[in-house]
Amino acid sequence: MKNFKSMKIIAAASIMSAVFLSACGSDETNSGGAANEGEKTYKVGVTQIAEHPSLDAAVEGFKKAMEEQGLSVDYDVQLAQGDQNNNQSIANNFVGDSVDLIFANSTPSAQAALNATKDIPVVFTSVTDAVAGGLVPSMEEPGGNITGTLDNHPDAIPNTVKFINDHFDIDTIGVIYNAGEANSVAQIDIVKKAVAETDLKIAEATVSTSAEVKQATESLVGKADVFYIITDNTVVTALESVIQVSNDNKIPLFVGELDSVKRGGFAAYGFDYADIGFEAGMMAGEILKGEKKPAELPVQYPQNLKLLINKKAAEAMGIELKDEWNDIAEFIED
């Protein structure tokens, strides 16, 4: 009897232990925040062409959006260091790891991701022209497994060219870009169309690596009256070289986004990359929660556009600030 009673006690204890463990569930924590009881942790692969402030800000905006939606996320962030072969390897590895979603931060990153999978959802940002880049057939109906946000407001480049034409007594705009980036070629085409409506001319210099940027910029000294650096990943990575040449030769430097103004560019019509990253993150959240498919989410333009001028850069480049700019621009001191 004594042994039988002991066996009943042990059995009861085992049952209670099993019930307790079942009630506790899984409690995982990760970079997306602590998981709630029974909450799924999503694995998101982040592929980025290179490291520079604008792209980094887009990733932070993306993560903020996921957190605000209450999603538990494990991020695998990979940088391609400007190498297209690395881009493809990163995308292929994400597919092999069966991630739940790929966040592609740049046109080359998105192209590699789409080349690697037609099944895993891909959300992109920092893309200038998703149609010309072969990512989607149309903005309104992206189709397939991919959608995202652009870093090209339709008014940004035309407004920049108009500002240069209206407020500077010049003849030629100098542009430096990587002709191998579809993102950049699309922007340069827009610059050329905007310039064609003025009496201005364009002087071009192309690069294939960031190491070539300074020499390319120097080659335009004496040919260009102002420089205009679009959101070219290769050139923006080496923006300090362009700033140095601009300062040394008193050539105004217009840039394609606000972070480059903060780094020392004179002015830009732009938006915060954190914002387009956030918007992409909101789209990704809808996809992961099963509320929408990528094909059902139109590609989005940036929502906010403003003119930002760097006063310190203006002084370094010999630019006299005009009172009339006070009504159309925001200013920073450094």
Secondary structure in CASP SS format (residue, H / E / C, confidence):
PFRMAT SS
TARGET T0000
AUTHOR 0000-0000-0000
METHOD secondary structure of the structure
MODEL  1
M C 1.00
K H 1.00
N H 1.00
F H 1.00
K H 1.00
S H 1.00
M H 1.00
K H 1.00
I H 1.00
I H 1.00
A H 1.00
A H 1.00
A H 1.00
S H 1.00
I H 1.00
M H 1.00
S H 1.00
A H 1.00
V H 1.00
F H 1.00
L H 1.00
S H 1.00
A H 1.00
C H 1.00
G C 1.00
S C 1.00
D C 1.00
E C 1.00
T E 1.00
N E 1.00
S C 1.00
G C 1.00
G E 1.00
A E 1.00
A C 1.00
N C 1.00
E C 1.00
G C 1.00
E C 1.00
K C 1.00
T E 1.00
Y E 1.00
K E 1.00
V E 1.00
G E 1.00
V E 1.00
T E 1.00
Q E 1.00
I C 1.00
A C 1.00
E C 1.00
H C 1.00
P H 1.00
S H 1.00
L H 1.00
D H 1.00
A H 1.00
A H 1.00
V H 1.00
E H 1.00
G H 1.00
F H 1.00
K H 1.00
K H 1.00
A H 1.00
M H 1.00
E H 1.00
E H 1.00
Q C 1.00
G C 1.00
L C 1.00
S E 1.00
V E 1.00
D E 1.00
Y E 1.00
D E 1.00
V E 1.00
Q E 1.00
L E 1.00
A C 1.00
Q C 1.00
G C 1.00
D C 1.00
Q H 1.00
N H 1.00
N H 1.00
N H 1.00
Q H 1.00
S H 1.00
I H 1.00
A H 1.00
N H 1.00
N H 1.00
F H 1.00
V H 1.00
G H 1.00
D C 1.00
S C 1.00
V C 1.00
D C 1.00
L E 1.00
I E 1.00
F E 1.00
A E 1.00
N E 1.00
S C 1.00
T H 1.00
P H 1.00
S H 1.00
A H 1.00
Q H 1.00
A H 1.00
A H 1.00
L H 1.00
N H 1.00
A H 1.00
T C 1.00
K C 1.00
D C 1.00
I C 1.00
P C 1.00
V E 1.00
V E 1.00
F E 1.00
T E 1.00
S E 1.00
V E 1.00
T C 1.00
D C 1.00
A C 1.00
V C 1.00
A C 1.00
G C 1.00
G C 1.00
L C 1.00
V C 1.00
P C 1.00
S C 1.00
M C 1.00
E C 1.00
E C 1.00
P C 1.00
G C 1.00
G C 1.00
N C 1.00
I E 1.00
T E 1.00
G E 1.00
T E 1.00
L E 1.00
D C 1.00
N C 1.00
H C 1.00
P C 1.00
D C 1.00
A H 1.00
I H 1.00
P H 1.00
N H 1.00
T H 1.00
V H 1.00
K H 1.00
F H 1.00
I H 1.00
N H 1.00
D H 1.00
H H 1.00
F C 1.00
D C 1.00
I C 1.00
D C 1.00
T E 1.00
I E 1.00
G E 1.00
V E 1.00
I E 1.00
Y E 1.00
N C 1.00
A C 1.00
G C 1.00
E C 1.00
A H 1.00
N H 1.00
S H 1.00
V H 1.00
A H 1.00
Q H 1.00
I H 1.00
D H 1.00
I H 1.00
V H 1.00
K H 1.00
K H 1.00
A H 1.00
V H 1.00
A C 1.00
E C 1.00
T C 1.00
D C 1.00
L C 1.00
K E 1.00
I E 1.00
A E 1.00
E E 1.00
A E 1.00
T E 1.00
V C 1.00
S C 1.00
T C 1.00
S H 1.00
A H 1.00
E H 1.00
V H 1.00
K H 1.00
Q H 1.00
A H 1.00
T H 1.00
E H 1.00
S C 1.00
L C 1.00
V E 1.00
G C 1.00
K C 1.00
A E 1.00
D C 1.00
V E 1.00
F E 1.00
Y E 1.00
I E 1.00
I C 1.00
T C 1.00
D C 1.00
N H 1.00
T H 1.00
V H 1.00
V H 1.00
T H 1.00
A C 1.00
L H 1.00
E H 1.00
S H 1.00
V H 1.00
I H 1.00
Q H 1.00
V H 1.00
S H 1.00
N H 1.00
D H 1.00
N H 1.00
K C 1.00
I C 1.00
P C 1.00
L E 1.00
F E 1.00
V E 1.00
G C 1.00
E C 1.00
L H 1.00
D H 1.00
S H 1.00
V H 1.00
K H 1.00
R H 1.00
G C 1.00
G C 1.00
F C 1.00
A E 1.00
A E 1.00
Y E 1.00
G E 1.00
F C 1.00
D C 1.00
Y H 1.00
A H 1.00
D H 1.00
I H 1.00
G H 1.00
F H 1.00
E H 1.00
A H 1.00
G H 1.00
M H 1.00
M H 1.00
A H 1.00
G H 1.00
E H 1.00
I H 1.00
L H 1.00
K C 1.00
G C 1.00
E C 1.00
K C 1.00
K C 1.00
P H 1.00
A H 1.00
E H 1.00
L C 1.00
P C 1.00
V C 1.00
Q E 1.00
Y C 1.00
P C 1.00
Q C 1.00
N C 1.00
L C 1.00
K E 1.00
L E 1.00
L E 1.00
I E 1.00
N E 1.00
K H 1.00
K H 1.00
A H 1.00
A H 1.00
E H 1.00
A H 1.00
M C 1.00
G C 1.00
I C 1.00
E C 1.00
L C 1.00
K C 1.00
D H 1.00
E H 1.00
W H 1.00
N H 1.00
D H 1.00
I C 1.00
A C 1.00
E E 1.00
F E 1.00
I E 1.00
E C 1.00
D C 1.00
END
